[in-house]
Amino acid sequence: MEKLFDAYKKAYLEDLFGLLKIDSVRVEQPEIKEAPFGYGCVEALKYTLDLGKKMGFKVKNIDNVAGHIEFGEGKEILGILCHLDVVPVGEGWTNPPFDPIIKDEKIYARGSNDDKGPLMSALYAMKILKDQGFKPNKRIRLIIGTDEETGSRGLKRYLEVEEQPTLGFSPDADFPLIYAEKGIMSIDIFDKNKCADIKKIKSGDVYNVVPDKAFAYLNKDLSKEFNAYLKENNFEGSASKEELYVEGVRAHGMEPKNGKNAMLRLFNFLSDKINSNLIKFTSKYLNDSRFKDMNLDYTHHEMGDLTCNVAVCDINENGGKLGINLRYPIEWKKEEFLKSFKETASEYNLEAVVINDSNPHYISPKSELVQKLHEAYVEVTHDTENKIMTIGGGTYARLLTNAVAFGAALPGRETVAHMVDEYMAIEDLEIACLVYIKSIEKLG
């Protein structure tokens, strides 16, 4: 089976490179009906659907926000859920993020790992099976969305007008298999208190990424103190009378410890130097990503810790807003947490508002879906040591009743999703394709 991919490798890489060249960072433009998430997302969707059509599959575009590629017959649907949108690129790439290159047998580009590379592996798994004459007793449907990183509205729209798959998996996480995903909640904290020292403070761009840059423009000169702070802590940044700037390390918001939060670095410096309630509250209570400073930490025996990513802020002399992103396990006492959190915020004359909340997703590890997918993984990789798991990230799997996250990152690989110089090893993409072939055979 290992040689099955070889005949398709050249075409696979050409098709993947074409997709990776498309800048599909989501652009919010609801007033433009034909491209509510940006023209790049539409271009990526049409490109992928055209590939499916050329391969001889049935394709369908749903309002330029989602679509599917399908083969097979039957009443039931096996859904393979992928997305084409990518997070903002950030700065500091060795090579332009939408100019993919191969170095050391790895493809470097934004989306190579999350989620265009895994999507292409799933699509080629379907193509290889079709070319071999495989006749599934279900409809095998690659379902594609375009705003997974910011609310999954495209896939939700898809499920409003199309049948929900009977079962499915999302190639948007890790192998061996993820049977449970934490809940995801975003909270905005509003400050209406004036602060004459502030012109503008800005950091972060999306809720599910640890911010790697933070800027402050003040009405007082703290450049000397800030330069000393940078030097003392060995932080990258700069200071002048006009601007304070500090760098961190970008990472996926599901595990803030994997990054270095630039906003917190800035707030920790400013907290005793300017009279901002929001900055003081954040520096005192949100430095620890587990809420231990508020005595609101929680750990589940199966799904791990409640976590918090301090993600975005926009502050001026009249107050401002801070956005945080929580990942929470099952059995967490949500209402008790929110009551306590809001009370503590109110002590600083701040208002905390939940702006979105997606409940945890849990599929029994003993279910037929989990068992068959895990069998497929083991048969291809011969890996019996690494165990199926739970994660803090969220995938499209949570939108279906019977679906799990499944690959494409192999155990032990470096976490690079959402980070600068994102990459995916070609060998890993090939292994993923072979696993998905075996999985479709077992489930279809």
Summary of the structure (lengths in Angstrom):
residues: 444
radius of gyration: 22.8
end to end distance: 18.4
largest distance: 72.0
contacts: 1569
relative contact order: 0.18
helix: 32%
strand: 28%
